[in-house]
């Protein structure tokens, strides 16, 4: 078997509110909608939102925490901060070799956006 991709499923308490935040503030684009289950994309990254009326598996809203590797992390941080992103952890260089920051959605799900710190020699 060769694993090809992964998609994070984020459980939310209010689908319309979540879509508004993920698209209007974080910049994701709608991909599909199937009842109370919605797919969103940001370039090559795909996430799924699962609302309380979805027939599938239910997890507590606010329990997601995942990381998205990206470039130009400072520009993205500035852009979404101006749009009202809920900053959980401000952007900074980390001891583990990443420049990253964390945002929450209104349910407390946490997304970390970051890029590897390159050292010049």
N, C-alpha and C positions, 0 to 999 in steps of 0.2 A: 504494500500500500504506500502511496505517496500522498501526504497531506498537502492540500492545495491552498486552503485559505481558512480563515476563521471569522465569525461574526459574533459580536457581543450582543446579548439581549439584556436590555435595561428595563427593569420594571418600574413603572411610573403610576402615580395615583390619578392623574388627569391627563389624558392623551392630548387634547387640544392645547392645553397649557404647555405641555412638554414639547410638542411640535413647534409652537411659537418660540420657545426659548432656544431649542436646538437649531432652528432655521434662522430666526431673526437675530439672535445674539451670537451663537457659535458658528453660524455660516454653513451648516449642513444643508443638503438639498433633498427634497422628497424623491424617493425611488419607487415605492409602492405603498398601497394601503389595503389592508384586508381586515375589515371590521375594526376591532380595537388593537390591531397589530400593524405597525408601520415601519418601513425600511427607509433609512436615510443614508446619504453618502456625502463624503467630503473627499474629493479626488478619488484615490484608490481605497479609502477606508469606508467600510460599510458597518452601520450599527442598526439594530432593531429595537424599537420601543414596544413594550408589551403593557397594555392598559388593564385596568381591573375587570373589564368585561370580556377580555380575551379568554377563549375556551381552553387554551393550553395551560402549561405549567405556571403556577403562581409563586412568586417570591416576594418578599417584603420590599416595597419601594424604598429606595435609598441604600440598598445593600451592594450596589455595583461600585467597583473601583478598578479602573484599567488605564493603560498608558497608550498614547499615540505618538509614534516617532514622526517628526516633521522637520522641515527646514524653516528658516526665517522665523524662528519662534518668538523673537522680540517684537517683530512687526505684528504678528498675529495676537500676541498678548496685548499690545497697545490698542489694537483695533477692537477686540472683544471687551476689553476693560471699559472703553468709551461707550460701548453699547449696553453696559450694565451687567456684564458677566459677574457671577458670584465667585469672587476669588477666595479660594480656600488656603492657598499657599502662594505667595508672590514669586515672581520669576527670580531665579538666582542660579549661580554655578554651584553644583553639588559635588560633594567629595567622591561620589560614585561615577564621576566623569560625564555628567549630563548637565545641560542648562535647561531647566524645566520649571513648570508652574502647574498648580492644580486649580481646577474650577469645580464647583458643584452645580447641579441643577436644583430646581425648587424642592425636589424630594430628598436631596442629600446624596445622590449618586455622584461619584467623583471621577472626573476625567483629568488625567495628567498629560500635558503636551510637552514634548521635549526633544532636544537634539544632542547628539554627542558633542562634547567639547573637544576641539582639535587643538593639539599643542604644536606650536611651531618650533622647529629645531634648526 
